[in-house]
Amino acid sequence: MLPTIDFGQIEFGEPDYLWLLIVPALLLAAWGWRFARRRADNRRLAEHRTLPIRERFAIAGDLPFWLSVILATSCLILALARPHGPASTVRQGGVDLVILQDGSASMRVQDVAGNRYQRAMTFLRLLGDALSWKTDRVALTLFAHVATPQIRLTTDPNTLFFFLDHLDKEPPFRIEEDTTWDTNLELGIHWGIRMIERDEEIHGKSTNAKMFLVLSDGELWSGEVQKAIEESVARNIPLFVVGVGTLGGGKMPAYYGPDGEEVHDPEVPEYSRLDRQSLQEIAYTGGGQYFELDRDGDRRIANAIIDTGKRLAPSLAVSNDAEQLYWYFLTIAAAFLLVGLLFLRDRVELSLQLAGAAIALAWVSSVLN
């Protein structure tokens, strides 16, 4: 968050420089006298010269340039005095994001780039890049028939990226295991809640907004899952869902028995399709939102999830600091000089003034640094 500065309470770290303001004050008085003389000369010329056409005189000539130089000099002196003022910054709470990644056999279907599991890993890498990692924390659990927590809530991005680097090709559930061919979101949600509870036992209650993020291809809905979602909602933990896969689907991976021969289970479909309806119902019941990879942009999905979490997070205590303001006056001085240059017409004079301004700004910057 940007600090809010109280300009009515500006103080100076080097007030000894302020006496130099006498110089631009005298120059400003001289400029006013010179401007009045010019106006008087213009009136006398208009009264005593007789021409067939009306003669026009510039109101101020190059005097606006010198006025800009005087004002810029005043700003530079104020910058040298190192002004600072009290600034208050409101710190926004972070997000505790628990990722529930589907690792069942259907996530190996190759109807997206690589396969569904690898596509989800690509998205998680972008999501990790989008987090601030200052107050945001991430936990990760994979689930199929059972749930296996991989990362507890942490603010260390290396932990997440270490997992993505070493397990981004396939989940830890072996395709030869019967339990891999089942999807148990209920247990994944329970483990997510347990992670949050365990973190509170160790570190105390966190002020971060808590969220669940499910990445799956569907086929998760049942009465038991609904009970787990209701528990999540009761704890004020919304459930966001990201669908992975296509409606056209793809062929399920082959399952081989102990003898090495392919086994055809009549209860396991040969093709798997994205169950969009079930995923949307889970997100709606869980108080979150539904997104779909390759239908919505990855970055838009990541930003939408994080922004929602930030809005749910409470604002933390206001911190009061002394904000240095000299760069405000340097910027204003440069602006005055640029405006003044518009009133110069002689190229040689313009070049000299630009060189002088550059030298002055460089010297002031070196003094302030």
Beta strands, then each sheet from edge to edge (+ up, - down):
strand 1: 4-5
strand 2: 11-12
strand 3: 83-92
strand 4: 95-102
strand 5: 137-143
strand 6: 147-154
strand 7: 209-216
strand 8: 239-243
strand 9: 250-251
strand 10: 271-272
strand 11: 287-292
strand 12: 315-324
sheet 1: 1+ 3- 2+
sheet 2: 1+ 3- 12+
sheet 3: 6+ 5- 4- 7- 8- 11-
sheet 4: 9+ 10-
end
